[in-house]
Amino acid sequence: GWDVKLSRDADGRIVAATSGVPTGATLVGGARHPLGRLPDSAVAFVPSGADLFRSTSAVPEGRWIVRLKLASGADVWRAERELP
C-alpha cells in the first residue's frame, strides 16, 4: 500500500516522503490547526526527488493536521497525518 511520512525542512515547508507510490503521482493537501487558533490553508506540493514531495510554501510553526490526497490515474489514497 501507499504511505506518506511528513516532516519540515529548514524553510518551514512540508516534506512528504512517500513509499509504494507510482512514479508520476500527484499530491495535494490542506492543513488545519488542531485547536483552530489559525485558519485552515490549502497546501500545494511539487515533486522534489525520488519518493519526495515538498510544499510550495511554508506552514507556520506549531501543531498541524495535514489532509493528504495522492492520486495516480484512477487510484486515489487519502489520509490525515500530524505534522511534527
All heavy atoms as a GROMACS GRO file, in nm:
protein
  621
    1GLY      N    1   0.081  -0.119   0.000
    1GLY     CA    2   0.000   0.000   0.000
    1GLY      C    3   0.086   0.126   0.000
    1GLY      O    4   0.207   0.122   0.020
    2TRP      N    5   0.020   0.234  -0.023
    2TRP     CA    6   0.085   0.365  -0.025
    2TRP      C    7   0.095   0.420   0.117
    2TRP      O    8   0.010   0.394   0.200
    2TRP     CB    9   0.006   0.462  -0.109
    2TRP     CG   10  -0.009   0.427  -0.254
    2TRP    CD1   11   0.042   0.318  -0.319
    2TRP    CD2   12  -0.080   0.500  -0.352
    2TRP    NE1   13   0.007   0.320  -0.451
    2TRP    CE2   14  -0.069   0.431  -0.475
    2TRP    CE3   15  -0.153   0.618  -0.350
    2TRP    CZ2   16  -0.127   0.476  -0.592
    2TRP    CZ3   17  -0.211   0.662  -0.467
    2TRP    CH2   18  -0.197   0.593  -0.586
    3ASP      N   19   0.198   0.501   0.140
    3ASP     CA   20   0.211   0.566   0.270
    3ASP      C   21   0.289   0.696   0.253
    3ASP      O   22   0.364   0.712   0.157
    3ASP     CB   23   0.282   0.476   0.370
    3ASP     CG   24   0.260   0.523   0.514
    3ASP    OD1   25   0.165   0.601   0.539
    3ASP    OD2   26   0.338   0.484   0.601
    4VAL      N   27   0.268   0.788   0.349
    4VAL     CA   28   0.336   0.917   0.349
    4VAL      C   29   0.380   0.949   0.492
    4VAL      O   30   0.303   0.932   0.586
    4VAL     CB   31   0.244   1.031   0.298
    4VAL    CG1   32   0.312   1.165   0.310
    4VAL    CG2   33   0.200   1.005   0.155
    5LYS      N   34   0.503   0.995   0.505
    5LYS     CA   35   0.554   1.045   0.634
    5LYS      C   36   0.590   1.192   0.614
    5LYS      O   37   0.653   1.228   0.514
    5LYS     CB   38   0.676   0.965   0.678
    5LYS     CG   39   0.644   0.821   0.712
    5LYS     CD   40   0.761   0.752   0.777
    5LYS     CE   41   0.741   0.606   0.804
    5LYS     NZ   42   0.616   0.552   0.826
    6LEU      N   43   0.547   1.275   0.709
    6LEU     CA   44   0.568   1.419   0.696
    6LEU      C   45   0.679   1.469   0.789
    6LEU      O   46   0.696   1.419   0.899
    6LEU     CB   47   0.439   1.494   0.731
    6LEU     CG   48   0.317   1.464   0.645
    6LEU    CD1   49   0.199   1.547   0.694
    6LEU    CD2   50   0.345   1.489   0.498
    7SER      N   51   0.748   1.571   0.742
    7SER     CA   52   0.847   1.643   0.822
    7SER      C   53   0.851   1.786   0.769
    7SER      O   54   0.779   1.820   0.675
    7SER     CB   55   0.985   1.577   0.814
    7SER     OG   56   1.032   1.577   0.681
    8ARG      N   57   0.934   1.870   0.831
    8ARG     CA   58   0.953   2.008   0.785
    8ARG      C   59   1.097   2.026   0.740
    8ARG      O   60   1.187   1.968   0.798
    8ARG     CB   61   0.929   2.107   0.899
    8ARG     CG   62   0.789   2.119   0.947
    8ARG     CD   63   0.788   2.220   1.062
    8ARG     NE   64   0.662   2.220   1.131
    8ARG     CZ   65   0.566   2.309   1.109
    8ARG    NH1   66   0.584   2.405   1.023
    8ARG    NH2   67   0.453   2.303   1.175
    9ASP      N   68   1.116   2.113   0.640
    9ASP     CA   69   1.253   2.148   0.604
    9ASP      C   70   1.293   2.274   0.678
    9ASP      O   71   1.214   2.330   0.757
    9ASP     CB   72   1.269   2.160   0.452
    9ASP     CG   73   1.195   2.278   0.390
    9ASP    OD1   74   1.144   2.366   0.464
    9ASP    OD2   75   1.189   2.284   0.266
   10ALA      N   76   1.415   2.321   0.656
   10ALA     CA   77   1.467   2.438   0.728
   10ALA      C   78   1.388   2.565   0.698
   10ALA      O   79   1.388   2.658   0.779
   10ALA     CB   80   1.615   2.458   0.693
   11ASP      N   81   1.318   2.568   0.584
   11ASP     CA   82   1.238   2.685   0.546
   11ASP      C   83   1.094   2.679   0.597
   11ASP      O   84   1.014   2.767   0.568
   11ASP     CB   85   1.235   2.699   0.394
   11ASP     CG   86   1.373   2.725   0.335
   11ASP    OD1   87   1.455   2.790   0.404
   11ASP    OD2   88   1.399   2.680   0.223
   12GLY      N   89   1.059   2.571   0.669
   12GLY     CA   90   0.924   2.558   0.722
   12GLY      C   91   0.826   2.494   0.625
   12GLY      O   92   0.707   2.484   0.652
   13ARG      N   93   0.876   2.448   0.510
   13ARG     CA   94   0.789   2.379   0.415
   13ARG      C   95   0.771   2.233   0.456
   13ARG      O   96   0.857   2.175   0.523
   13ARG     CB   97   0.845   2.389   0.273
   13ARG     CG   98   0.846   2.533   0.224
   13ARG     CD   99   0.895   2.546   0.083
   13ARG     NE  100   1.035   2.504   0.076
   13ARG     CZ  101   1.098   2.477  -0.036
   13ARG    NH1  102   1.036   2.488  -0.152
   13ARG    NH2  103   1.225   2.440  -0.034
   14ILE      N  104   0.661   2.175   0.415
   14ILE     CA  105   0.633   2.035   0.445
   14ILE      C  106   0.705   1.946   0.346
   14ILE      O  107   0.698   1.969   0.224
   14ILE     CB  108   0.481   2.007   0.438
   14ILE    CG1  109   0.405   2.097   0.536
   14ILE    CG2  110   0.453   1.860   0.465
   14ILE    CD1  111   0.254   2.090   0.519
   15VAL      N  112   0.772   1.844   0.397
   15VAL     CA  113   0.835   1.743   0.314
   15VAL      C  114   0.754   1.614   0.333
   15VAL      O  115   0.735   1.570   0.446
   15VAL     CB  116   0.982   1.720   0.353
   15VAL    CG1  117   1.044   1.610   0.269
   15VAL    CG2  118   1.061   1.849   0.338
   16ALA      N  119   0.706   1.558   0.223
   16ALA     CA  120   0.628   1.435   0.226
   16ALA      C  121   0.711   1.324   0.163
   16ALA      O  122   0.738   1.327   0.042
   16ALA     CB  123   0.497   1.453   0.151
   17ALA      N  124   0.754   1.229   0.244
   17ALA     CA  125   0.829   1.113   0.195
   17ALA      C  126   0.729   1.001   0.171
   17ALA      O  127   0.659   0.958   0.262
   17ALA     CB  128   0.933   1.071   0.298
   18THR      N  129   0.720   0.956   0.046
   18THR     CA  130   0.621   0.854   0.010
   18THR      C  131   0.686   0.717  -0.003
   18THR      O  132   0.806   0.706  -0.028
   18THR     CB  133   0.553   0.891  -0.123
   18THR    OG1  134   0.649   0.893  -0.228
   18THR    CG2  135   0.485   1.027  -0.115
   19SER      N  136   0.604   0.614   0.012
   19SER     CA  137   0.650   0.478  -0.015
   19SER      C  138   0.538   0.403  -0.086
   19SER      O  139   0.420   0.422  -0.057
   19SER     CB  140   0.690   0.406   0.114
   19SER     OG  141   0.581   0.396   0.202
   20GLY      N  142   0.579   0.322  -0.183
   20GLY     CA  143   0.484   0.243  -0.258
   20GLY      C  144   0.402   0.321  -0.359
   20GLY      O  145   0.306   0.268  -0.415
   21VAL      N  146   0.437   0.446  -0.384
   21VAL     CA  147   0.359   0.534  -0.472
   21VAL      C  148   0.418   0.530  -0.613
   21VAL      O  149   0.540   0.546  -0.630
   21VAL     CB  150   0.359   0.678  -0.417
   21VAL    CG1  151   0.287   0.772  -0.510
   21VAL    CG2  152   0.297   0.680  -0.279
   22PRO      N  153   0.335   0.510  -0.716
   22PRO     CA  154   0.387   0.506  -0.853
   22PRO      C  155   0.448   0.638  -0.897
   22PRO      O  156   0.407   0.745  -0.852
   22PRO     CB  157   0.262   0.476  -0.938
   22PRO     CG  158   0.157   0.431  -0.844
   22PRO     CD  159   0.191   0.488  -0.711
   23THR      N  160   0.546   0.631  -0.985
   23THR     CA  161   0.606   0.749  -1.045
   23THR      C  162   0.497   0.827  -1.118
   23THR      O  163   0.410   0.769  -1.182
   23THR     CB  164   0.717   0.709  -1.144
   23THR    OG1  165   0.814   0.634  -1.072
   23THR    CG2  166   0.781   0.829  -1.208
   24GLY      N  167   0.500   0.959  -1.106
   24GLY     CA  168   0.401   1.043  -1.174
   24GLY      C  169   0.278   1.074  -1.092
   24GLY      O  170   0.189   1.145  -1.137
   25ALA      N  171   0.271   1.022  -0.971
   25ALA     CA  172   0.156   1.050  -0.884
   25ALA      C  173   0.156   1.198  -0.845
   25ALA      O  174   0.260   1.265  -0.849
   25ALA     CB  175   0.162   0.964  -0.759
   26THR      N  176   0.040   1.249  -0.809
   26THR     CA  177   0.027   1.387  -0.763
   26THR      C  178  -0.017   1.388  -0.617
   26THR      O  179  -0.082   1.296  -0.570
   26THR     CB  180  -0.076   1.465  -0.847
   26THR    OG1  181  -0.202   1.399  -0.838
   26THR    CG2  182  -0.032   1.473  -0.993
   27LEU      N  183   0.020   1.496  -0.547
   27LEU     CA  184  -0.013   1.509  -0.406
   27LEU      C  185  -0.069   1.649  -0.381
   27LEU      O  186  -0.010   1.748  -0.424
   27LEU     CB  187   0.111   1.486  -0.319
   27LEU     CG  188   0.095   1.502  -0.168
   27LEU    CD1  189  -0.002   1.398  -0.112
   27LEU    CD2  190   0.231   1.490  -0.099
   28VAL      N  191  -0.183   1.655  -0.316
   28VAL     CA  192  -0.242   1.782  -0.273
   28VAL      C  193  -0.284   1.765  -0.127
   28VAL      O  194  -0.296   1.654  -0.077
   28VAL     CB  195  -0.364   1.826  -0.358
   28VAL    CG1  196  -0.322   1.854  -0.501
   28VAL    CG2  197  -0.473   1.721  -0.354
   29GLY      N  198  -0.306   1.878  -0.060
   29GLY     CA  199  -0.344   1.866   0.080
   29GLY      C  200  -0.400   1.994   0.137
   29GLY      O  201  -0.415   2.094   0.068
   30GLY      N  202  -0.432   1.986   0.264
   30GLY     CA  203  -0.480   2.100   0.338
   30GLY      C  204  -0.432   2.088   0.482
   30GLY      O  205  -0.420   1.978   0.534
   31ALA      N  206  -0.400   2.201   0.542
   31ALA     CA  207  -0.351   2.200   0.680
   31ALA      C  208  -0.452   2.269   0.770
   31ALA      O  209  -0.506   2.374   0.735
   31ALA     CB  210  -0.216   2.271   0.688
   32ARG      N  211  -0.478   2.207   0.886
   32ARG     CA  212  -0.566   2.270   0.984
   32ARG      C  213  -0.501   2.263   1.120
   32ARG      O  214  -0.435   2.164   1.155
   32ARG     CB  215  -0.704   2.206   0.985
   32ARG     CG  216  -0.709   2.064   1.033
   32ARG     CD  217  -0.853   2.009   1.031
   32ARG     NE  218  -0.853   1.869   1.065
   32ARG     CZ  219  -0.850   1.820   1.187
   32ARG    NH1  220  -0.846   1.901   1.291
   32ARG    NH2  221  -0.850   1.690   1.208
   33HIS      N  222  -0.518   2.369   1.195
   33HIS     CA  223  -0.464   2.375   1.330
   33HIS      C  224  -0.558   2.297   1.420
   33HIS      O  225  -0.680   2.319   1.417
   33HIS     CB  226  -0.454   2.522   1.375
   33HIS     CG  227  -0.371   2.541   1.496
   33HIS    ND1  228  -0.423   2.538   1.622
   33HIS    CD2  229  -0.237   2.559   1.510
   33HIS    CE1  230  -0.327   2.556   1.710
   33HIS    NE2  231  -0.213   2.569   1.645
   34PRO      N  232  -0.509   2.202   1.500
   34PRO     CA  233  -0.599   2.116   1.578
   34PRO      C  234  -0.686   2.192   1.679
   34PRO      O  235  -0.792   2.145   1.715
   34PRO     CB  236  -0.507   2.016   1.646
   34PRO     CG  237  -0.371   2.074   1.639
   34PRO     CD  238  -0.369   2.168   1.522
   35LEU      N  239  -0.641   2.309   1.723
   35LEU     CA  240  -0.719   2.386   1.819
   35LEU      C  241  -0.792   2.502   1.752
   35LEU      O  242  -0.857   2.582   1.820
   35LEU     CB  243  -0.628   2.439   1.931
   35LEU     CG  244  -0.555   2.330   2.010
   35LEU    CD1  245  -0.462   2.392   2.113
   35LEU    CD2  246  -0.653   2.234   2.075
   36GLY      N  247  -0.779   2.515   1.620
   36GLY     CA  248  -0.850   2.619   1.547
   36GLY      C  249  -0.796   2.759   1.570
   36GLY      O  250  -0.862   2.858   1.540
   37ARG      N  251  -0.674   2.771   1.623
   37ARG     CA  252  -0.617   2.903   1.651
   37ARG      C  253  -0.573   2.977   1.527
   37ARG      O  254  -0.560   3.099   1.528
   37ARG     CB  255  -0.499   2.890   1.747
   37ARG     CG  256  -0.543   2.846   1.884
   37ARG     CD  257  -0.428   2.848   1.982
   37ARG     NE  258  -0.476   2.806   2.111
   37ARG     CZ  259  -0.402   2.742   2.200
   37ARG    NH1  260  -0.277   2.714   2.173
   37ARG    NH2  261  -0.454   2.707   2.315
   38LEU      N  262  -0.544   2.903   1.420
   38LEU     CA  263  -0.504   2.963   1.293
   38LEU      C  264  -0.596   2.910   1.184
   38LEU      O  265  -0.649   2.800   1.194
   38LEU     CB  266  -0.358   2.928   1.261
   38LEU     CG  267  -0.254   2.984   1.358
   38LEU    CD1  268  -0.118   2.921   1.333
   38LEU    CD2  269  -0.247   3.135   1.347
   39PRO      N  270  -0.616   2.988   1.078
   39PRO     CA  271  -0.707   2.944   0.972
   39PRO      C  272  -0.652   2.824   0.895
   39PRO      O  273  -0.530   2.807   0.884
   39PRO     CB  274  -0.719   3.067   0.881
   39PRO     CG  275  -0.602   3.152   0.912
   39PRO     CD  276  -0.561   3.122   1.052
   40ASP      N  277  -0.743   2.742   0.842
   40ASP     CA  278  -0.705   2.631   0.755
   40ASP      C  279  -0.641   2.689   0.629
   40ASP      O  280  -0.671   2.801   0.589
   40ASP     CB  281  -0.827   2.549   0.715
   40ASP     CG  282  -0.891   2.475   0.831
   40ASP    OD1  283  -0.837   2.481   0.944
   40ASP    OD2  284  -0.995   2.412   0.809
   41SER      N  285  -0.556   2.609   0.566
   41SER     CA  286  -0.497   2.655   0.442
   41SER      C  287  -0.475   2.537   0.347
   41SER      O  288  -0.447   2.425   0.391
   41SER     CB  289  -0.364   2.726   0.466
   41SER     OG  290  -0.270   2.638   0.524
   42ALA      N  291  -0.491   2.564   0.218
   42ALA     CA  292  -0.462   2.464   0.116
   42ALA      C  293  -0.310   2.450   0.107
   42ALA      O  294  -0.236   2.547   0.129
   42ALA     CB  295  -0.519   2.507  -0.018
   43VAL      N  296  -0.264   2.330   0.076
   43VAL     CA  297  -0.121   2.305   0.063
   43VAL      C  298  -0.096   2.243  -0.074
   43VAL      O  299  -0.150   2.138  -0.105
   43VAL     CB  300  -0.069   2.211   0.174
   43VAL    CG1  301   0.080   2.187   0.158
   43VAL    CG2  302  -0.101   2.266   0.312
   44ALA      N  303  -0.014   2.312  -0.154
   44ALA     CA  304   0.025   2.259  -0.285
   44ALA      C  305   0.161   2.192  -0.271
   44ALA      O  306   0.249   2.243  -0.200
   44ALA     CB  307   0.031   2.372  -0.386
   45PHE      N  308   0.178   2.080  -0.336
   45PHE     CA  309   0.304   2.006  -0.333
   45PHE      C  310   0.360   1.991  -0.473
   45PHE      O  311   0.285   1.980  -0.570
   45PHE     CB  312   0.282   1.864  -0.276
   45PHE     CG  313   0.253   1.860  -0.129
   45PHE    CD1  314   0.122   1.863  -0.082
   45PHE    CD2  315   0.356   1.850  -0.037
   45PHE    CE1  316   0.095   1.857   0.054
   45PHE    CE2  317   0.330   1.844   0.099
   45PHE     CZ  318   0.199   1.847   0.144
   46VAL      N  319   0.493   1.989  -0.482
   46VAL     CA  320   0.563   1.962  -0.607
   46VAL      C  321   0.661   1.848  -0.584
   46VAL      O  322   0.713   1.833  -0.472
   46VAL     CB  323   0.637   2.086  -0.661
   46VAL    CG1  324   0.539   2.195  -0.703
   46VAL    CG2  325   0.736   2.141  -0.560
   47PRO      N  326   0.686   1.766  -0.686
   47PRO     CA  327   0.786   1.660  -0.671
   47PRO      C  328   0.921   1.720  -0.636
   47PRO      O  329   0.957   1.828  -0.685
   47PRO     CB  330   0.788   1.594  -0.809
   47PRO     CG  331   0.658   1.630  -0.872
   47PRO     CD  332   0.623   1.765  -0.819
   48SER      N  333   0.995   1.650  -0.550
   48SER     CA  334   1.124   1.702  -0.504
   48SER      C  335   1.224   1.588  -0.489
   48SER      O  336   1.283   1.569  -0.384
   48SER     CB  337   1.104   1.775  -0.371
   48SER     OG  338   1.225   1.828  -0.324
   49GLY      N  339   1.240   1.511  -0.594
   49GLY     CA  340   1.331   1.397  -0.589
   49GLY      C  341   1.254   1.267  -0.580
   49GLY      O  342   1.132   1.264  -0.575
   50ALA      N  343   1.328   1.158  -0.578
   50ALA     CA  344   1.267   1.025  -0.574
   50ALA      C  345   1.186   1.008  -0.446
   50ALA      O  346   1.238   1.026  -0.336
   50ALA     CB  347   1.374   0.918  -0.583
   51ASP      N  348   1.058   0.979  -0.461
   51ASP     CA  349   0.968   0.950  -0.349
   51ASP      C  350   0.950   1.067  -0.252
   51ASP      O  351   0.916   1.047  -0.136
   51ASP     CB  352   1.014   0.826  -0.272
   51ASP     CG  353   1.020   0.702  -0.360
   51ASP    OD1  354   0.933   0.687  -0.447
   51ASP    OD2  355   1.111   0.620  -0.341
   52LEU      N  356   0.975   1.190  -0.298
   52LEU     CA  357   0.959   1.308  -0.212
   52LEU      C  358   0.874   1.414  -0.281
   52LEU      O  359   0.884   1.434  -0.401
   52LEU     CB  360   1.094   1.371  -0.180
   52LEU     CG  361   1.188   1.297  -0.087
   52LEU    CD1  362   1.320   1.373  -0.076
   52LEU    CD2  363   1.125   1.280   0.051
   53PHE      N  364   0.792   1.479  -0.200
   53PHE     CA  365   0.718   1.598  -0.242
   53PHE      C  366   0.749   1.706  -0.139
   53PHE      O  367   0.774   1.678  -0.023
   53PHE     CB  368   0.567   1.573  -0.243
   53PHE     CG  369   0.521   1.480  -0.351
   53PHE    CD1  370   0.521   1.343  -0.333
   53PHE    CD2  371   0.475   1.531  -0.472
   53PHE    CE1  372   0.477   1.258  -0.432
   53PHE    CE2  373   0.431   1.446  -0.572
   53PHE     CZ  374   0.432   1.309  -0.552
   54ARG      N  375   0.745   1.832  -0.183
   54ARG     CA  376   0.771   1.945  -0.093
   54ARG      C  377   0.661   2.048  -0.117
   54ARG      O  378   0.622   2.076  -0.230
   54ARG     CB  379   0.908   2.005  -0.124
   54ARG     CG  380   0.956   2.106  -0.024
   54ARG     CD  381   1.100   2.150  -0.054
   54ARG     NE  382   1.192   2.039  -0.076
   54ARG     CZ  383   1.259   1.974   0.021
   54ARG    NH1  384   1.244   2.010   0.145
   54ARG    NH2  385   1.340   1.876  -0.009
   55SER      N  386   0.609   2.106  -0.008
   55SER     CA  387   0.506   2.209  -0.023
   55SER      C  388   0.566   2.334  -0.088
   55SER      O  389   0.686   2.362  -0.072
   55SER     CB  390   0.441   2.244   0.112
   55SER     OG  391   0.535   2.303   0.198
   56THR      N  392   0.484   2.407  -0.160
   56THR     CA  393   0.533   2.525  -0.231
   56THR      C  394   0.546   2.646  -0.138
   56THR      O  395   0.608   2.744  -0.176
   56THR     CB  396   0.441   2.560  -0.348
   56THR    OG1  397   0.308   2.579  -0.300
   56THR    CG2  398   0.443   2.449  -0.454
   57SER      N  399   0.488   2.637  -0.019
   57SER     CA  400   0.502   2.747   0.077
   57SER      C  401   0.517   2.690   0.218
   57SER      O  402   0.483   2.574   0.244
   57SER     CB  403   0.381   2.841   0.070
   57SER     OG  404   0.263   2.771   0.097
   58ALA      N  405   0.569   2.773   0.307
   58ALA     CA  406   0.591   2.731   0.445
   58ALA      C  407   0.459   2.726   0.522
   58ALA      O  408   0.364   2.796   0.489
   58ALA     CB  409   0.687   2.828   0.513
   59VAL      N  410   0.458   2.644   0.625
   59VAL     CA  411   0.345   2.636   0.717
   59VAL      C  412   0.395   2.691   0.850
   59VAL      O  413   0.505   2.657   0.895
   59VAL     CB  414   0.300   2.488   0.732
   59VAL    CG1  415   0.193   2.476   0.838
   59VAL    CG2  416   0.251   2.435   0.600
   60PRO      N  417   0.317   2.779   0.914
   60PRO     CA  418   0.362   2.836   1.042
   60PRO      C  419   0.397   2.727   1.145
   60PRO      O  420   0.341   2.618   1.142
   60PRO     CB  421   0.243   2.919   1.090
   60PRO     CG  422   0.165   2.948   0.966
   60PRO     CD  423   0.185   2.829   0.876
   61GLU      N  424   0.489   2.760   1.234
   61GLU     CA  425   0.527   2.667   1.341
   61GLU      C  426   0.404   2.628   1.422
   61GLU      O  427   0.306   2.700   1.426
   61GLU     CB  428   0.630   2.733   1.433
   61GLU     CG  429   0.769   2.742   1.373
   61GLU     CD  430   0.830   2.605   1.350
   61GLU    OE1  431   0.818   2.515   1.435
   61GLU    OE2  432   0.892   2.588   1.243
   62GLY      N  433   0.414   2.516   1.490
   62GLY     CA  434   0.305   2.468   1.574
   62GLY      C  435   0.252   2.336   1.523
   62GLY      O  436   0.302   2.280   1.426
   63ARG      N  437   0.152   2.288   1.592
   63ARG     CA  438   0.090   2.160   1.555
   63ARG      C  439  -0.008   2.181   1.439
   63ARG      O  440  -0.086   2.277   1.441
   63ARG     CB  441   0.015   2.102   1.674
   63ARG     CG  442   0.107   2.055   1.783
   63ARG     CD  443   0.031   1.997   1.900
   63ARG     NE  444  -0.061   1.894   1.858
   63ARG     CZ  445  -0.175   1.865   1.923
   63ARG    NH1  446  -0.207   1.931   2.032
   63ARG    NH2  447  -0.253   1.771   1.879
   64TRP      N  448  -0.004   2.093   1.344
   64TRP     CA  449  -0.095   2.096   1.230
   64TRP      C  450  -0.138   1.954   1.196
   64TRP      O  451  -0.060   1.860   1.210
   64TRP     CB  452  -0.028   2.157   1.107
   64TRP     CG  453   0.000   2.303   1.122
   64TRP    CD1  454   0.114   2.361   1.169
   64TRP    CD2  455  -0.090   2.409   1.092
   64TRP    NE1  456   0.102   2.496   1.170
   64TRP    CE2  457  -0.023   2.530   1.123
   64TRP    CE3  458  -0.219   2.416   1.042
   64TRP    CZ2  459  -0.081   2.653   1.104
   64TRP    CZ3  460  -0.278   2.540   1.023
   64TRP    CH2  461  -0.210   2.656   1.055
   65ILE      N  462  -0.261   1.940   1.152
   65ILE     CA  463  -0.310   1.816   1.095
   65ILE      C  464  -0.317   1.840   0.945
   65ILE      O  465  -0.378   1.938   0.900
   65ILE     CB  466  -0.451   1.779   1.148
   65ILE    CG1  467  -0.449   1.769   1.301
   65ILE    CG2  468  -0.500   1.650   1.084
   65ILE    CD1  469  -0.362   1.662   1.358
   66VAL      N  470  -0.253   1.753   0.867
   66VAL     CA  471  -0.248   1.770   0.722
   66VAL      C  472  -0.332   1.661   0.656
   66VAL      O  473  -0.308   1.542   0.679
   66VAL     CB  474  -0.102   1.767   0.671
   66VAL    CG1  475  -0.099   1.789   0.520
   66VAL    CG2  476  -0.017   1.872   0.743
   67ARG      N  477  -0.430   1.703   0.579
   67ARG     CA  478  -0.509   1.610   0.498
   67ARG      C  479  -0.438   1.594   0.365
   67ARG      O  480  -0.404   1.692   0.300
   67ARG     CB  481  -0.649   1.665   0.476
   67ARG     CG  482  -0.732   1.662   0.599
   67ARG     CD  483  -0.878   1.694   0.568
   67ARG     NE  484  -0.952   1.686   0.691
   67ARG     CZ  485  -1.027   1.784   0.739
   67ARG    NH1  486  -1.041   1.895   0.672
   67ARG    NH2  487  -1.091   1.769   0.853
   68LEU      N  488  -0.420   1.470   0.325
   68LEU     CA  489  -0.344   1.441   0.204
   68LEU      C  490  -0.428   1.363   0.104
   68LEU      O  491  -0.510   1.279   0.143
   68LEU     CB  492  -0.221   1.357   0.238
   68LEU     CG  493  -0.123   1.420   0.337
   68LEU    CD1  494  -0.028   1.315   0.390
   68LEU    CD2  495  -0.048   1.533   0.269
   69LYS      N  496  -0.405   1.391  -0.024
   69LYS     CA  497  -0.469   1.315  -0.131
   69LYS      C  498  -0.363   1.286  -0.236
   69LYS      O  499  -0.314   1.377  -0.303
   69LYS     CB  500  -0.584   1.392  -0.193
   69LYS     CG  501  -0.650   1.318  -0.308
   69LYS     CD  502  -0.757   1.403  -0.373
   69LYS     CE  503  -0.804   1.341  -0.502
   69LYS     NZ  504  -0.894   1.432  -0.575
   70LEU      N  505  -0.327   1.159  -0.248
   70LEU     CA  506  -0.236   1.112  -0.351
   70LEU      C  507  -0.318   1.052  -0.463
   70LEU      O  508  -0.414   0.978  -0.437
   70LEU     CB  509  -0.145   1.002  -0.296
   70LEU     CG  510  -0.010   1.038  -0.239
   70LEU    CD1  511   0.048   0.918  -0.166
   70LEU    CD2  512   0.084   1.086  -0.346
   71ALA      N  513  -0.282   1.081  -0.587
   71ALA     CA  514  -0.355   1.025  -0.700
   71ALA      C  515  -0.258   0.980  -0.808
   71ALA      O  516  -0.158   1.047  -0.836
   71ALA     CB  517  -0.452   1.128  -0.756
   72SER      N  518  -0.289   0.867  -0.866
   72SER     CA  519  -0.216   0.814  -0.981
   72SER      C  520  -0.318   0.747  -1.071
   72SER      O  521  -0.370   0.640  -1.039
   72SER     CB  522  -0.110   0.714  -0.937
   72SER     OG  523  -0.042   0.662  -1.050
   73GLY      N  524  -0.353   0.814  -1.182
   73GLY     CA  525  -0.458   0.762  -1.269
   73GLY      C  526  -0.589   0.756  -1.191
   73GLY      O  527  -0.627   0.853  -1.125
   74ALA      N  528  -0.656   0.642  -1.194
   74ALA     CA  529  -0.782   0.626  -1.124
   74ALA      C  530  -0.764   0.588  -0.977
   74ALA      O  531  -0.860   0.585  -0.900
   74ALA     CB  532  -0.868   0.519  -1.193
   75ASP      N  533  -0.641   0.560  -0.935
   75ASP     CA  534  -0.613   0.522  -0.797
   75ASP      C  535  -0.595   0.645  -0.710
   75ASP      O  536  -0.517   0.735  -0.744
   75ASP     CB  537  -0.487   0.435  -0.789
   75ASP     CG  538  -0.502   0.303  -0.862
   75ASP    OD1  539  -0.615   0.248  -0.862
   75ASP    OD2  540  -0.403   0.256  -0.919
   76VAL      N  541  -0.666   0.648  -0.597
   76VAL     CA  542  -0.659   0.762  -0.505
   76VAL      C  543  -0.641   0.709  -0.364
   76VAL      O  544  -0.704   0.611  -0.324
   76VAL     CB  545  -0.788   0.848  -0.514
   76VAL    CG1  546  -0.786   0.960  -0.411
   76VAL    CG2  547  -0.806   0.903  -0.654
   77TRP      N  548  -0.556   0.777  -0.288
   77TRP     CA  549  -0.529   0.744  -0.148
   77TRP      C  550  -0.546   0.871  -0.068
   77TRP      O  551  -0.496   0.977  -0.104
   77TRP     CB  552  -0.386   0.691  -0.137
   77TRP     CG  553  -0.333   0.661  -0.001
   77TRP    CD1  554  -0.337   0.541   0.062
   77TRP    CD2  555  -0.263   0.750   0.086
   77TRP    NE1  556  -0.275   0.549   0.184
   77TRP    CE2  557  -0.229   0.678   0.202
   77TRP    CE3  558  -0.229   0.885   0.081
   77TRP    CZ2  559  -0.161   0.734   0.309
   77TRP    CZ3  560  -0.161   0.942   0.187
   77TRP    CH2  561  -0.128   0.866   0.299
   78ARG      N  562  -0.621   0.863   0.044
   78ARG     CA  563  -0.643   0.979   0.131
   78ARG      C  564  -0.606   0.942   0.274
   78ARG      O  565  -0.632   0.830   0.318
   78ARG     CB  566  -0.790   1.022   0.126
   78ARG     CG  567  -0.832   1.084  -0.003
   78ARG     CD  568  -0.979   1.127   0.004
   78ARG     NE  569  -1.020   1.199  -0.113
   78ARG     CZ  570  -1.070   1.145  -0.221
   78ARG    NH1  571  -1.085   1.013  -0.228
   78ARG    NH2  572  -1.106   1.219  -0.324
   79ALA      N  573  -0.552   1.040   0.345
   79ALA     CA  574  -0.518   1.018   0.485
   79ALA      C  575  -0.498   1.152   0.553
   79ALA      O  576  -0.488   1.256   0.488
   79ALA     CB  577  -0.392   0.935   0.497
   80GLU      N  578  -0.494   1.148   0.685
   80GLU     CA  579  -0.455   1.264   0.766
   80GLU      C  580  -0.330   1.225   0.843
   80GLU      O  581  -0.320   1.114   0.895
   80GLU     CB  582  -0.565   1.303   0.865
   80GLU     CG  583  -0.682   1.371   0.802
   80GLU     CD  584  -0.776   1.432   0.906
   80GLU    OE1  585  -0.761   1.403   1.026
   80GLU    OE2  586  -0.864   1.506   0.865
   81ARG      N  587  -0.236   1.320   0.850
   81ARG     CA  588  -0.112   1.297   0.924
   81ARG      C  589  -0.085   1.420   1.009
   81ARG      O  590  -0.112   1.532   0.967
   81ARG     CB  591   0.007   1.276   0.829
   81ARG     CG  592  -0.002   1.150   0.744
   81ARG     CD  593   0.022   1.027   0.829
   81ARG     NE  594   0.032   0.906   0.749
   81ARG     CZ  595  -0.068   0.824   0.724
   81ARG    NH1  596  -0.189   0.852   0.770
   81ARG    NH2  597  -0.051   0.715   0.653
   82GLU      N  598  -0.028   1.399   1.125
   82GLU     CA  599   0.014   1.510   1.209
   82GLU      C  600   0.150   1.559   1.163
   82GLU      O  601   0.238   1.478   1.134
   82GLU     CB  602   0.019   1.465   1.355
   82GLU     CG  603   0.019   1.581   1.451
   82GLU     CD  604  -0.009   1.539   1.593
   82GLU    OE1  605  -0.101   1.457   1.615
   82GLU    OE2  606   0.061   1.589   1.682
   83LEU      N  607   0.165   1.689   1.152
   83LEU     CA  608   0.293   1.748   1.112
   83LEU      C  609   0.374   1.775   1.238
   83LEU      O  610   0.331   1.852   1.323
   83LEU     CB  611   0.270   1.877   1.035
   83LEU     CG  612   0.395   1.949   0.986
   83LEU    CD1  613   0.474   1.862   0.890
   83LEU    CD2  614   0.356   2.080   0.919
   84PRO      N  615   0.488   1.707   1.252
   84PRO     CA  616   0.569   1.726   1.374
   84PRO      C  617   0.630   1.865   1.382
   84PRO      O  618   0.644   1.934   1.286
   84PRO     CB  619   0.677   1.620   1.361
   84PRO     CG  620   0.670   1.561   1.225
   84PRO     CD  621   0.547   1.612   1.160
   0.00000   0.00000   0.00000
